[in-house]
Amino acid sequence: MGVEIRVEGLTKSFGSQVIWQDVSLTLPAGEVSVLLGPSGTGKSVFLKSLVGLLKPERGNIWIGDRNLPYLPEGQLYETRKLFGVLFQDGALFGSMNLFDNIAFPLREHTKKSESEIKRIVMEKMEMVGLLGAEKKLPGEISGGMKKRAGLARALVLDPEILLVDEPDSGLDPVRTAYLNQLIIDLNAQIDATFLIVTHDINTARTVPDNIGLLFRRELVMFGPREMLLSSEEPVVRQFLNARKQGPIGMSEEKDVSELEAEAKAGIDPGRLPPIPPQLLTSDGRIRKAQSPPGAWLRAHGIQPPPGSFIDELGRNWLEEWPRYVAAGNNHVGAPAGPSQSPPPGPQFSQGSKGGPPPRRH
Ligand SMILES: Nc1ncnc2c1ncn2[C@@H]1O[C@H](COP(=O)(O)OP(=O)(O)OP(=O)(O)O)[C@@H](O)[C@H]1O
């Protein structure tokens, strides 16, 4: 069941260029988190820092009792084995066929026999729907297949943490939707802690348990998906609404005069669209890590910002969810029977407009 990653006060610069500073967040064990942000805000740098490929100037990255930036080389090498990483282009070796590409980490980092390697590689290729493509070279397959091959390779060492850098890059919306579904299915299957870096809003709105947003060298907000999707914070609303109006400009951020002009003209980023249901696994399995909206905040004693969790119909998911569960409806879409009648107030049903995502209690 994955591991929790606790990031505290992390700061990264290249020379005099501060990429981000004082970033603190906790990636809950076994859950899927998405890190969003305009281009160039340092999402990939964050991902590389998490896995120890880049060294932050300040701060901690706790994985259990190991603080990654301060580990001696040998322990860092061992700790990295907890991670699987899918890089943007799949990072496949062009001269190796898919089987050898996927087998590479096993041959490099383990002493497993070739027959054992074959069993594992075929199992992972089946998980990502690539059986039959073992002999193909990366240059002979589509972008979507490259991503899936990269994913299979990221899985061969059975990672506790899976980092995915821009799964949507170079893919059309249909292929992106398939890949998102595959990521959800894998999360339900292997229970690892997932972090996806992307600027695809649709991915952020439908896939994760948690969302974070990087902007102006800071982590503006990190928390349960519903909290960000109902946030009143201008930069969050602008980004998730894909609007021109708001603090984010052509070159990442607008200057004060532009913002003042917008404020004078009464331009507002507008209300966010309804919160869509979260993706279920394709065979209807429950995502094991899922908890009620807000449970993680409560467990960590964090007060959500005012307005969070209230959808566009005025329903507050934090207040209604416990009553809904108490009435016996422990999963969305199953309200039934007089003793299990849904509570007064908001009615949640899977797929209903603005309803909460399907979650397990
Ligand atoms: N190794 C490096 N040396 C110096 N600068 C770097 C290095 N890696 C990244 N940067 C700089 O860090 C900044 C953030 O880059 P990064 O690729 O993390 O952004 P991003 O948010 O992932 O962008 P995008 O969404 O466009 O992929 C950029 O200005 C980039 O030029």
The ligand as an SDF file (V2000), in Angstrom:
LIG
                    3D

 31 33  0  0  0  0  0  0  0  0999 V2000
   18.9080   21.4200  -15.1900 N   0  0  0  0  0  0  0  0  0  0  0  0
   18.4750   22.6790  -15.2730 C   0  0  0  0  0  0  0  0  0  0  0  0
   19.3450   23.7130  -15.2300 N   0  0  0  0  0  0  0  0  0  0  0  0
   18.9020   24.9890  -15.2750 C   0  0  0  0  0  0  0  0  0  0  0  0
   17.6080   25.3390  -15.3800 N   0  0  0  0  0  0  0  0  0  0  0  0
   16.6930   24.3660  -15.4310 C   0  0  0  0  0  0  0  0  0  0  0  0
   17.0870   22.9770  -15.3830 C   0  0  0  0  0  0  0  0  0  0  0  0
   15.9430   22.2140  -15.4350 N   0  0  0  0  0  0  0  0  0  0  0  0
   14.9160   23.1030  -15.5240 C   0  0  0  0  0  0  0  0  0  0  0  0
   15.3620   24.3720  -15.5180 N   0  0  0  0  0  0  0  0  0  0  0  0
   14.5170   25.5780  -15.5590 C   0  0  0  0  0  0  0  0  0  0  0  0
   13.5320   25.4680  -14.5540 O   0  0  0  0  0  0  0  0  0  0  0  0
   12.3170   26.0860  -14.9640 C   0  0  0  0  0  0  0  0  0  0  0  0
   11.1730   25.1360  -14.7390 C   0  0  0  0  0  0  0  0  0  0  0  0
   11.2630   24.0700  -15.6830 O   0  0  0  0  0  0  0  0  0  0  0  0
   10.2770   22.8250  -15.6750 P   0  0  0  0  0  0  0  0  0  0  0  0
   10.6060   22.0110  -16.8900 O   0  0  0  0  0  0  0  0  0  0  0  0
   10.3250   22.1330  -14.3690 O   0  0  0  0  0  0  0  0  0  0  0  0
    8.8560   23.5330  -15.8470 O   0  0  0  0  0  0  0  0  0  0  0  0
    7.4410   22.8480  -16.0470 P   0  0  0  0  0  0  0  0  0  0  0  0
    6.5150   23.5110  -15.0880 O   0  0  0  0  0  0  0  0  0  0  0  0
    7.5640   21.3630  -15.9600 O   0  0  0  0  0  0  0  0  0  0  0  0
    7.1060   23.3280  -17.5170 O   0  0  0  0  0  0  0  0  0  0  0  0
    6.2220   22.6290  -18.6750 P   0  0  0  0  0  0  0  0  0  0  0  0
    4.8320   22.5300  -18.1360 O   0  0  0  0  0  0  0  0  0  0  0  0
    6.3170   23.5920  -19.8080 O   0  0  0  0  0  0  0  0  0  0  0  0
    6.8470   21.2810  -18.9500 O   0  0  0  0  0  0  0  0  0  0  0  0
   12.5210   26.4890  -16.4190 C   0  0  0  0  0  0  0  0  0  0  0  0
   12.8190   27.8660  -16.4430 O   0  0  0  0  0  0  0  0  0  0  0  0
   13.7230   25.6750  -16.8580 C   0  0  0  0  0  0  0  0  0  0  0  0
   14.4480   26.3450  -17.8390 O   0  0  0  0  0  0  0  0  0  0  0  0
  1  2  1  0
  2  3  1  0
  2  7  2  0
  3  4  2  0
  4  5  1  0
  5  6  2  0
  6  7  1  0
  6 10  1  0
  7  8  1  0
  8  9  2  0
  9 10  1  0
 10 11  1  0
 11 12  1  0
 11 30  1  0
 12 13  1  0
 13 14  1  0
 13 28  1  0
 14 15  1  0
 15 16  1  0
 16 17  2  0
 16 18  1  0
 16 19  1  0
 19 20  1  0
 20 21  2  0
 20 22  1  0
 20 23  1  0
 23 24  1  0
 24 25  2  0
 24 26  1  0
 24 27  1  0
 28 29  1  0
 28 30  1  0
 30 31  1  0
M  END
$$$$
